[in-house]
């Protein structure tokens, strides 16, 4: 099955004119992220979780150079438990200094108290009757440095006037290879072999010659046993798939199922995200930013963020398309151009990949924007990407 060429285009429209030049994320300390809890409080090293009787422990995790999942795996190993006991409200970048709330089930707070490791601190543990799940947050506060900056951000910020295109950021599609949405397309179409082989053999953007060579050779030979020996062990998800395929070379569905559930569903979510980005870009180009048929203006909550589940005085909420979505004519045209039918988001052979659909702000609000020397800071609601606001300033 051929993947449409449209999936290679990640050049989405801007809503503002002009740009600020400079570099971001030269080092981890240049990108600082603090989670905002469900009551609107910024989580930092002084944040004290609310305490209650229960079997969970809540604590503040401050880290650098770790993704959330890898940090949790390291903590689990340190306290001799499984990472499945942990919960969190949102994933945080690896190349950043981030502070967020974490929960763990069945571990006394005394075992967390005072734990410090390289690039990681566990702070202020408290007993709780509830653990955390994805989405248990209001948003994030971002502070970032633009090195070698040229130009004034004030004119662009004036043009944006508190709203920016709510694109899904590049990390949604894979920070290096940018192919998650292509894998999602193959899964949607029921071509699980192509999905697996894309995941294992696509080497675009890879900088490590060892993994490039291993991916190339597997693509040419389809020898899963040899690939299991050739792939670097630190590519944990690839190793999970290959360990299954070396003994079951035609069982591609269950090879996908060896991955963590969050990773699996991310492929189809990336496809939804790409379709959403296409629609946002098209509507910006056409100036079609007001609600169309089956659409409404979302509500602005008490913190200034978008609440797409309720109607209000905000901007337009559009579909994040799934099988339950009531499509506009525009969306029908976009799906048709990609050879997709919305009913295909109901996956009968892999029900865990089914996506019902949701609503998402076309233009999302940002609040508390500040510019000071080389630094910009602002707050975004849950699910919004700092890189999508930044691209309006940097235009890259």
VENZIDA-V197919 format. One record per pair of residues at least 24 apart in sequence whose C-alpha atoms are under 8 Angstrom apart, sorted by the first residue. I is the first residue (numbers start at 0). J is the second residue. D is the distance in whole Angstrom. If there is no record, write none. Layout:
I:J:D
I:J:D
This chain:
0:190:7
0:193:8
2:181:7
2:184:8
2:185:8
3:337:6
5:337:7
6:180:8
6:181:7
6:273:8
11:276:7
11:277:7
11:280:5
12:280:5
12:281:8
12:283:7
12:284:7
13:164:8
13:280:8
13:283:7
13:391:6
13:394:8
14:159:8
14:163:7
14:164:7
14:283:6
14:391:7
15:155:6
15:158:6
15:159:7
15:391:6
16:155:7
17:155:7
17:392:8
18:150:7
18:152:8
18:155:7
18:391:7
18:392:5
18:393:5
18:394:6
19:148:7
19:149:6
19:150:5
19:151:6
19:152:6
19:392:5
19:393:5
19:394:8
20:147:8
20:148:5
20:149:5
20:150:7
20:393:6
21:145:6
21:146:5
21:147:5
21:148:4
21:149:6
21:393:7
22:145:5
22:146:5
22:147:7
22:148:7
23:143:7
23:144:6
23:145:5
23:146:6
24:94:7
24:95:8
24:143:8
24:144:8
25:146:8
26:94:7
26:95:8
27:63:7
27:64:7
27:94:5
27:95:4
27:96:6
28:95:6
28:96:6
29:95:7
29:142:8
29:143:5
29:144:5
29:145:8
30:94:8
30:95:5
30:96:6
30:141:7
30:142:6
30:143:4
30:144:7
31:95:6
31:96:5
31:97:6
31:141:6
31:142:5
31:143:6
32:91:8
32:95:7
32:96:6
32:97:5
32:98:6
32:139:7
32:140:6
32:141:5
32:142:7
33:97:6
33:98:5
33:99:6
33:139:6
33:140:5
33:141:7
34:97:8
34:98:6
34:99:5
34:100:7
34:136:7
34:138:6
34:139:4
34:140:6
35:136:6
35:137:6
35:138:5
35:139:5
35:140:7
36:135:7
36:136:5
36:137:6
36:138:7
37:135:6
37:136:5
37:137:5
38:137:7
39:137:6
39:302:7
41:139:8
41:140:7
42:98:6
42:99:6
42:100:7
43:98:6
43:99:8
44:98:8
44:122:7
45:123:8
46:123:7
47:123:6
47:124:8
47:125:8
48:123:7
48:124:7
48:125:6
49:125:7
49:127:7
50:125:6
50:126:5
50:127:5
51:126:6
51:127:5
51:128:6
52:126:6
52:127:6
52:128:6
53:126:6
53:127:5
53:128:4
53:129:7
54:104:6
54:105:5
54:106:8
54:126:7
54:127:7
54:128:6
54:129:8
55:102:6
55:103:6
55:104:4
55:105:6
55:106:7
55:107:8
55:126:6
55:127:5
55:128:6
55:129:6
55:130:6
56:102:6
56:103:5
56:104:6
56:105:8
56:106:7
56:107:7
56:108:6
56:124:6
56:125:6
56:126:5
56:127:6
56:130:8
57:100:7
57:101:6
57:102:4
57:103:7
57:108:8
57:124:5
57:125:5
57:126:6
57:127:7
57:130:7
58:100:6
58:101:5
58:102:6
58:111:8
58:121:6
58:122:6
58:123:6
58:124:4
58:125:6
59:98:7
59:99:6
59:100:5
59:101:6
59:121:6
59:122:5
59:123:6
59:124:7
60:97:8
60:98:6
60:99:5
60:100:6
60:101:7
60:119:7
60:120:6
60:121:5
60:122:6
61:96:7
61:97:6
61:98:4
61:99:7
61:119:6
61:120:5
61:121:7
61:122:8
62:96:6
62:97:6
62:98:7
62:118:5
62:119:4
62:120:6
63:93:7
63:94:7
63:95:6
63:96:4
63:97:6
63:118:5
63:119:7
64:93:5
64:94:5
64:95:6
64:96:7
64:118:7
65:92:7
65:93:4
65:94:7
65:118:8
66:90:7
66:91:6
66:92:6
66:93:4
66:94:8
67:91:6
67:92:7
67:93:7
70:119:8
78:110:7
86:130:6
86:131:5
86:132:6
86:133:8
87:131:5
87:132:6
87:133:6
87:135:8
88:131:6
88:132:5
88:133:4
88:134:5
88:135:5
88:136:6
89:133:6
89:134:6
89:135:8
89:136:8
101:131:7
102:130:5
102:131:6
103:130:7
104:130:7
134:381:7
136:381:7
137:380:6
137:381:5
138:378:7
138:379:6
138:380:4
138:381:4
138:382:7
138:383:8
139:378:6
139:379:6
139:380:7
139:381:7
140:376:7
140:377:6
140:378:4
140:379:7
141:376:5
141:377:6
141:378:6
141:379:8
141:385:7
142:374:7
142:375:6
142:376:4
142:377:7
143:374:5
143:375:6
143:376:6
144:373:5
144:374:4
144:375:6
145:373:5
145:374:6
145:375:8
146:373:7
148:373:7
152:370:8
152:392:7
155:391:8
155:392:7
161:364:6
161:365:6
161:366:7
162:362:6
162:363:5
162:364:4
162:365:6
163:362:5
163:363:6
163:364:7
163:365:8
163:387:8
163:388:6
163:391:8
164:279:7
164:361:6
164:362:5
164:363:6
164:387:7
164:388:7
165:279:8
165:360:6
165:361:6
165:362:5
165:363:5
165:383:7
165:384:8
165:387:7
165:388:8
166:275:8
166:276:5
166:279:7
166:383:8
166:384:7
166:387:6
167:272:6
167:273:8
167:276:7
167:383:7
167:384:6
167:387:7
168:384:6
168:385:8
168:386:6
168:387:6
171:265:8
171:269:6
171:272:8
172:269:6
175:203:8
175:204:5
175:205:6
176:201:7
176:202:7
176:203:5
176:204:5
176:205:7
179:265:8
179:266:5
179:267:8
179:269:6
179:270:7
180:266:6
180:267:7
180:268:8
180:269:5
180:270:4
180:271:8
180:272:8
180:273:7
181:266:8
181:270:7
182:266:6
182:267:8
183:266:4
183:267:4
183:268:7
183:269:7
183:270:5
184:267:7
184:270:6
186:267:7
187:267:7
187:343:6
187:344:6
187:346:7
188:343:7
191:251:6
191:252:6
192:249:8
192:251:6
192:252:8
195:251:7
195:254:8
195:255:7
198:237:8
199:237:6
223:248:7
252:349:8
263:352:8
264:351:7
264:352:6
267:352:7
267:354:8
268:354:8
271:319:6
271:320:6
271:321:8
272:319:7
274:319:8
274:320:8
274:333:8
274:334:8
275:318:7
275:319:6
275:320:8
277:333:8
278:330:7
278:333:7
279:361:6
288:315:7
288:361:8
289:314:8
289:315:6
290:315:5
290:316:8
291:327:7
292:327:6
293:325:7
293:326:7
293:327:7
297:360:7
303:364:7
303:365:7
303:366:7
304:363:8
304:364:6
304:365:7
304:366:8
304:379:7
304:380:5
305:360:7
305:363:7
305:364:7
305:380:7
307:358:6
307:359:6
307:360:7
308:358:7
314:360:7
314:361:7
314:362:6
314:363:8
315:360:6
315:361:6
315:362:7
316:358:6
316:359:5
316:360:4
316:361:6
317:358:6
317:359:6
317:360:6
317:361:6
318:356:7
318:357:6
318:358:5
318:359:6
319:356:6
319:357:5
319:358:5
319:359:6
320:355:8
320:356:5
320:357:7
321:345:8
321:354:5
321:355:4
321:356:4
321:357:7
322:354:7
322:355:5
322:356:6
323:355:5
323:356:6
324:355:7
324:356:6
324:357:7
